[in-house]
Amino acid sequence: MPNTANNNARALTLLILLSLIWGTSFILMKRGLVVFSAGELGSIRVASASLFLLPVALVKLKELNSRHYPKLFASGMMGIFFPAFLFALAQTRMESSVTGIMNSLTPICTLMIGVFFFQQQFRKQSIIGVVIGLVGTIILILANSGGKLGGVNLFALLVIQACIFYATNLNYIKYRITDLPALTITSVSLLLIGPLALIYLLGFTDFTRKFADTEGAWQAFGYILLFNKLVKISSPLYTSSVTYLIPVVAVLWGLFDGEQLLAGHFAGMAAIIGGVYLANRKV
């Protein structure tokens, strides 16, 4: 009995910790965008994450054979590279709290892609959950700063595309990379895509000049690195339950930072979380 209580306490602590980490990531991106462009932010995230996990990746290479490399490269592009740039670009025109809410669409997208492209079985309640989640998404996209519905924010579509990339990658790993552990997939994928981010960052941006010319550059850079450091710690332990708490944390950070959230935003968040719950609830 004591062991069960201890395990439950550890699970709850881990759930809260991971929710805080991932929910905080959106405000950290917002802080990074104060100085760096969306392209710079995305490439910094990918390149620094690749460097953080480089020691792990080098050890894990011995687990691979030649057929693994193209699969891991594809996984890295879908699950890390493209979403990093899409989220950064979206947050140039969206509140961090709203992107945090919309990130919760990933489980719904995962289910839909699994059903349509990987012959995954589904239940009727899953369809209802998907519909409710999509309705919540529409409400969020339409909610404007004037407090009424209207004025579609097209940048919200970038978040949806990022969630689709995440979801595609999750299904790809589940059905196409079944013989490798999660840490191997993540670390080696980053090893393979990291050079692309570095080439873009150093060859096509004025990233280095900003440290000398722009006030707050080092602080903004620190926010980006902090995000990747936290993800390095948490990503192998990520659980689906965190999905429900990430938007709550993101919203709290947004309110603390002075972001304005309207009734439509909260209605959309409630619908998305409810839809995710129904779509993934075990009967």
Secondary structure as GFF3:
##gff-version 3
##sequence-region A 1 283
A	DSSP	alpha_helix	2	32	.	.	.	ID=ss1
A	DSSP	alpha_helix	38	52	.	.	.	ID=ss2
A	DSSP	alpha_helix	54	60	.	.	.	ID=ss3
A	DSSP	three_ten_helix	61	63	.	.	.	ID=ss4
A	DSSP	alpha_helix	68	76	.	.	.	ID=ss5
A	DSSP	pi_helix	77	81	.	.	.	ID=ss6
A	DSSP	alpha_helix	82	90	.	.	.	ID=ss7
A	DSSP	alpha_helix	96	102	.	.	.	ID=ss8
A	DSSP	three_ten_helix	103	105	.	.	.	ID=ss9
A	DSSP	alpha_helix	106	117	.	.	.	ID=ss10
A	DSSP	alpha_helix	124	142	.	.	.	ID=ss11
A	DSSP	alpha_helix	156	176	.	.	.	ID=ss12
A	DSSP	alpha_helix	182	204	.	.	.	ID=ss13
A	DSSP	alpha_helix	207	213	.	.	.	ID=ss14
A	DSSP	alpha_helix	217	234	.	.	.	ID=ss15
A	DSSP	three_ten_helix	235	237	.	.	.	ID=ss16
A	DSSP	alpha_helix	242	256	.	.	.	ID=ss17
A	DSSP	alpha_helix	263	280	.	.	.	ID=ss18
###
